[in-house]
Amino acid sequence: MQSFTVIRAIAMGMCFGVRDALDVAAATSKPGEVTIFGELVHNAVVLDGLRSRGFAMAAEHVRGVPASNSVMITAHGVSDRERKRLEAASKTLIDTTCPLVQRVHDAARAFAEEGRHVLVVGRRGHVEVRGIVGDLDGYDVIERTDDVQCWPHKRIGIVSQSTAVERDVRRIVAEVVRQNPHADVRAKDTVCAPTKERQAALERLLDVVDAVVVVGGRNSNNTRRLAARCKERAVQAWHVVDETELDPAWFAHVGTVGLTAGTSTPDATIDRVEQRLREIGGSHGHAA
């Protein structure tokens, strides 16, 4: 039987924005009369629980209007234009937008009002990014340094998706400055503190483990980025949704296993994964 130690990242799992959104949902007395505008969190287990309570869910990028009188805006937020569209249809909005996401919206809007061409560092099509650019008349979404070009604009403003990777944002900003020497380039750091804390905790973890288990939804951007960073650091990583996906064969030649999780992963799911890892490895865990 293999034996290994489990080391938990010192910061991982749900951020306050997600917890607050779930608290609002939990306090909703008549969920059957509410449509959640998108996925409240990018976690299938949590979403199944919301559906079982009676919440309806609608894709936030569909132009139709939900049938229910009340519409819950997720922590990822929506554009002001989308809010006005829903309100014009006489919908009551239950707003759970994370204040750190709203901070990105405000920064992008401020740059636009200054007459700057706005660059949003983030993933194209992501719900948060769609909300940010939805109020902008001119913008570009930058996923990687290869997307940077020389723009004709004399003034450029840069913001980022709240869950972007800080080091990637810094590289992109530097490349924008390099390729646009004619422009006045301003950048505002809008990567949220919980994301920074989880990324820093992972870096510390990668210094002391042989492999990492990353827990989170398949479509969670920040969870995928945690797993990708492990691979960038040449550390074996497995992205699992829950403990049932763990394969004991993975750990045959591993001495230390790190454990981290994305910001939409419930504490209970993390705990079950850790318990299963301890059963496989016959060891106790601790935090790094």
C-alpha positions in Angstrom: 0.0 0.0 0.0 1.4 3.4 -1.0 2.0 6.0 1.8 2.1 9.7 1.3 1.5 12.9 3.2 -1.3 15.3 2.3 -0.5 19.0 2.6 -3.3 21.6 2.3 -2.8 25.0 0.7 -3.1 27.7 3.4 -5.7 29.5 1.2 -8.1 27.7 -1.1 -11.7 27.2 -1.8 -14.7 29.5 -1.8 -14.1 33.2 -1.7 -16.4 35.6 0.2 -18.1 36.7 -3.0 -19.3 33.2 -3.7 -20.3 32.5 -0.1 -22.3 35.7 0.0 -24.1 34.8 -3.2 -25.0 31.4 -1.8 -26.1 32.9 1.5 -28.6 35.1 -0.5 -29.8 32.0 -2.3 -30.2 30.1 0.9 -32.2 32.9 2.4 -34.6 33.1 -0.5 -38.0 32.0 0.8 -39.6 31.2 -2.6 -36.9 29.9 -4.9 -39.5 28.6 -7.3 -40.3 32.2 -8.2 -36.7 33.1 -9.0 -34.6 32.6 -12.1 -30.8 32.6 -11.6 -29.3 34.5 -14.5 -26.5 32.1 -15.3 -24.6 29.8 -13.0 -24.5 31.2 -9.4 -21.2 29.3 -9.0 -19.3 27.1 -11.4 -19.8 24.0 -9.5 -22.2 21.2 -10.6 -22.9 19.9 -7.1 -24.0 23.3 -5.9 -26.0 24.0 -9.0 -27.9 20.6 -8.6 -28.7 21.6 -5.0 -30.1 25.0 -6.2 -32.2 23.2 -8.8 -33.6 20.8 -6.3 -34.8 23.7 -4.2 -36.8 25.0 -7.2 -34.6 27.7 -8.6 -34.8 28.1 -12.4 -31.6 28.9 -14.3 -31.2 30.8 -17.5 -28.1 31.3 -19.6 -27.1 35.0 -19.1 -26.0 35.4 -22.7 -29.4 34.5 -24.1 -31.4 37.5 -25.2 -34.7 36.2 -24.0 -36.2 37.4 -20.7 -36.8 34.9 -17.9 -40.5 34.1 -17.2 -40.2 34.6 -13.4 -40.9 37.9 -11.8 -37.5 37.9 -9.9 -34.1 37.4 -11.5 -31.0 36.7 -9.4 -27.7 38.3 -10.8 -24.8 36.0 -10.0 -21.5 37.0 -8.3 -20.0 37.3 -11.8 -22.2 40.3 -12.5 -23.8 41.7 -15.7 -23.5 44.9 -17.6 -25.6 47.9 -16.7 -27.2 47.6 -20.2 -28.3 44.1 -19.3 -29.7 45.2 -15.9 -31.7 47.9 -17.7 -33.0 45.4 -20.2 -34.3 43.2 -17.4 -35.7 46.0 -15.4 -37.5 47.3 -18.6 -39.2 43.9 -18.6 -40.5 44.6 -15.1 -38.2 42.1 -13.5 -37.2 42.4 -9.8 -33.4 42.0 -9.6 -31.7 40.2 -6.7 -28.2 41.3 -7.1 -25.3 39.1 -5.7 -22.6 40.7 -7.8 -19.3 40.4 -6.0 -18.0 43.9 -5.0 -14.6 43.0 -6.3 -16.2 42.3 -9.7 -18.1 45.5 -9.6 -14.7 47.2 -9.0 -13.5 45.9 -12.4 -16.7 47.3 -14.1 -16.1 50.7 -12.4 -12.4 50.8 -13.5 -13.2 49.9 -17.1 -16.0 52.5 -17.2 -13.7 55.2 -15.7 -11.0 54.5 -18.4 -13.6 54.7 -21.1 -14.9 58.0 -19.7 -11.3 59.3 -19.9 -11.4 58.6 -23.6 -9.1 55.5 -23.4 -9.3 52.4 -25.5 -10.0 49.7 -22.9 -8.2 46.4 -22.8 -9.6 43.6 -20.6 -7.2 40.9 -19.6 -9.2 37.7 -19.3 -10.9 34.8 -21.0 -13.0 35.6 -24.0 -16.6 34.6 -23.5 -16.3 34.2 -19.7 -19.4 35.5 -18.0 -17.5 38.1 -16.0 -15.7 39.4 -19.1 -19.0 39.6 -21.0 -20.4 41.7 -18.2 -17.4 44.0 -18.2 -17.3 44.7 -21.9 -21.1 44.9 -22.2 -21.0 48.6 -21.2 -18.0 49.5 -23.4 -18.3 50.9 -27.0 -14.7 50.0 -27.8 -12.5 47.4 -26.3 -10.3 44.4 -26.8 -10.1 41.2 -24.7 -6.5 40.0 -24.2 -6.0 36.4 -23.2 -2.2 36.2 -23.7 0.8 38.3 -24.7 0.4 37.0 -28.3 -2.9 39.0 -28.5 -1.2 42.3 -27.9 -0.7 44.6 -30.9 0.1 48.2 -31.7 -3.2 50.0 -31.5 -3.8 53.4 -33.1 -5.2 54.9 -29.9 -3.3 57.5 -28.1 -4.7 56.6 -24.7 -5.1 53.0 -23.4 -6.6 51.7 -20.2 -6.0 48.1 -18.9 -8.1 46.2 -16.4 -8.3 42.4 -15.8 -10.9 39.8 -15.0 -10.9 39.5 -11.2 -9.7 35.9 -11.3 -6.9 36.5 -13.8 -3.4 35.3 -12.9 -1.4 38.3 -11.6 1.9 37.4 -13.2 0.2 36.9 -16.6 -1.4 40.4 -16.3 2.0 42.0 -15.5 3.5 40.4 -18.6 0.6 41.5 -20.8 0.8 45.1 -19.5 4.5 45.2 -20.1 3.9 44.0 -23.7 1.2 46.6 -24.3 3.6 49.3 -23.2 6.4 47.9 -25.4 4.3 47.7 -28.5 2.5 51.1 -28.0 5.3 53.6 -27.2 3.2 56.3 -28.7 0.3 55.8 -26.2 -0.4 56.9 -22.7 -1.0 53.5 -21.1 -2.6 53.2 -17.7 -3.3 49.9 -15.9 -5.4 49.3 -12.8 -4.8 46.1 -10.8 -8.2 44.5 -10.6 -7.2 40.9 -9.8 -9.1 40.3 -6.6 -7.4 39.6 -3.2 -8.8 36.1 -2.7 -7.5 35.1 -6.1 -4.1 36.5 -5.3 -4.1 34.7 -2.0 -4.9 31.3 -3.6 -2.3 31.8 -6.3 0.3 32.7 -3.7 -0.7 29.7 -1.5 -0.3 27.4 -4.5 3.2 28.7 -5.3 4.2 28.0 -1.7 2.6 24.5 -1.9 4.5 23.7 -5.2 7.8 24.2 -3.4 7.2 21.3 -1.1 5.0 18.7 -2.8 5.5 16.0 -5.5 2.0 16.3 -6.9 -1.2 18.3 -6.5 -4.9 17.6 -6.4 -7.0 20.6 -7.6 -10.6 20.4 -6.6 -13.3 22.4 -8.5 -15.9 22.5 -11.3 -14.9 21.6 -14.8 -15.9 25.1 -16.1 -14.3 27.1 -13.3 -11.7 29.4 -14.9 -9.7 29.9 -11.7 -9.7 26.2 -10.9 -8.3 25.4 -14.3 -5.7 28.1 -13.9 -4.5 26.5 -10.6 -4.1 23.2 -12.4 -2.3 24.8 -15.3 0.1 26.5 -13.0 1.1 23.2 -11.5 2.0 22.0 -14.9 3.9 25.2 -15.7 6.0 24.4 -12.6 6.5 20.8 -13.8 4.5 19.4 -10.9 2.0 16.6 -11.6 -1.6 17.8 -11.1 -5.0 16.2 -11.2 -8.2 18.3 -11.5 -11.1 16.5 -9.9 -14.7 17.6 -9.2 -15.0 15.5 -6.0 -13.5 12.5 -4.1 -15.1 9.9 -6.4 -12.7 10.9 -9.2 -9.6 10.1 -7.3 -7.6 7.1 -8.6 -5.3 5.4 -6.1 -3.0 4.4 -8.9 -2.1 8.1 -9.4 -0.2 8.1 -6.1 1.9 4.9 -6.5 5.2 6.8 -6.4 4.3 10.0 -4.7 5.6 11.0 -1.3 3.7 14.3 -0.7 0.4 15.4 -2.3 -0.7 19.0 -2.2 -4.4 19.9 -2.0 -6.0 23.1 -3.3 -9.3 24.2 -4.7 -11.0 26.8 -6.8 -13.1 29.6 -5.4 -16.4 27.9 -6.3 -15.6 24.7 -4.4 -17.6 24.0 -1.2 -15.7 23.3 2.1 -17.5 20.0 2.4 -16.2 18.8 -1.0 -12.6 19.7 -0.1 -12.9 17.9 3.2 -14.2 14.7 1.5 -11.3 14.8 -1.0 -8.8 15.2 1.8 -10.4 12.4 3.7 -10.2 10.1 0.7 -6.6 11.0 0.0 -5.8 10.2 3.6 -7.5 6.8 3.2 -5.5 6.1 0.0 -2.2 7.3 1.5 -2.6 6.2 5.1 -1.4 9.6 6.3 -2.4 12.7 8.2 -2.5 16.1 6.5 -1.3 19.6 7.4 -1.3 23.0 5.8 1.6 24.7 3.9 
